[in-house]
Amino acid sequence: ELGDALFSIVNLARFLNIDPEASLRQTIRKFETRFKKVEKSFDNNDDMRKASLNQMDKIWNKAKEEE
């Protein structure tokens, strides 16, 4: 069923004249940029592993606002 949903989304993108692959690549770049900002906000990996989801969400949202 998930494959059917993905197939439908690709067809919708084509109907809207959106290149689905380019759109996905752009989204991945945005995610990587934001995630790198989250990583940089911690002193080391142990701090990041110990962080709560709430803490990480706050940092993620701040990175998102900075775009």
Buried (B, 14 or more C-beta within 10 A) or exposed (E): EEEEEEEEEBEEBEEEEEEBEEBEEEEEEEEEEBBEBBEEBBEEEEEBEEBEEEBBEBBBEEBEEEE
